[in-house]
Amino acid sequence: MAFADTFKALSDPIRREILQLLKNGRLSAGEIGSHFDMTGATISYHLNILKKADLIWEKREKNYIYYELNTSVLEEIMLWISDLKGESEDGKEE
């Protein structure tokens, strides 16, 4: 995992909002786009950055592409931050 791609993806409030939407389950690009006042191309741009950072997966079904969270990357970041802070896996300081 490239932390640079991950942090770049997380730095944008629109992409963070997309991740918030996806925490409730998979959505199509159209469903995601309906929550924003922007073009489909702009939504696609944000989704591509999230995919490049491995924060989301896409799955094709018939004529639709669905997106869902890849929580393993988020878990890796949380472990890295906890380690940086000097916390053990149970959240207590070492």
N, C-alpha and C positions, 0 to 999 in steps of 0.2 A: 504494500500500500504506500502510496506517495502522500505524505502528510501535506505537502504543498498544494496538491490538487484538492485535497479534502478541505483544508482551511480556506482556500480560494472559494470553493463552492459554498461553504458555510458563511462566508463574509457578506453575502448578499441577502437582504431581508426577504426578497421575493422567494429565493430558493429555500430559505428557512421556513417560510410559510408553506411552500409546497411540501416540505418534509412533514410539517405539522398536519397537513391534510392527509398525507399518506399513512400517518400513524394509526388511523382508523380503518385502514384496509386499502386494497388496490383500487386505482382509479384510471380511467382512460385519459388521454391528453385533453379531450374535449371537456370531460368532467373537471379536470384541473383548471383548464382555461376559463370555465364558467365562473370561477371565483375571483377572476382578475379582469381589469379593464385594459387589456393589451391584446395584440394580434396573436394569432396562432403561431406565427414564425418566432415571436419573442418567447412564447411559452416553450416552444421546441428548443430554442437556444438554451434556456434555463435547464430544461430536462437533460439536454446533452452534457452540460457541465456537471450535473449531478450524477449522470451515468459514468462519465469519465473519472469521477472521484469514487466510483463504486458505492455511492450512497443509495442508489436505487437500481433496481433491475427492471427490464422490460420483458413482457411476455406477449407474444402475438397469438391472438385467437380470432380466427376468421378475418373480418375486415377491421379489427380493432387491435390497438396496442395498449396493454395495461401496464401500469407502473406500480411498483411496491417498494417499500423500504428494505434496504440491506442493513439489518441491525448489527451484523458482525463488525462492520467498519466502525460504527459508533461505539461499540463495546471496546474495540481496540484503542480508540482515542481516549475513552474514559479510563481504561487501565493505564495508559501512558501518562495521563494527567495525574492520576492517583499516585503513580510511582514517582513522578516529578515532585509532587507535594510531600512525598515520604509517607504515604498512607499504605497500610496493608490492604489485602483484598476485602477485608470485612469493613473497610472504611475508617479504621482507627489509625491514628498516627503511630508510626513505629518508633 
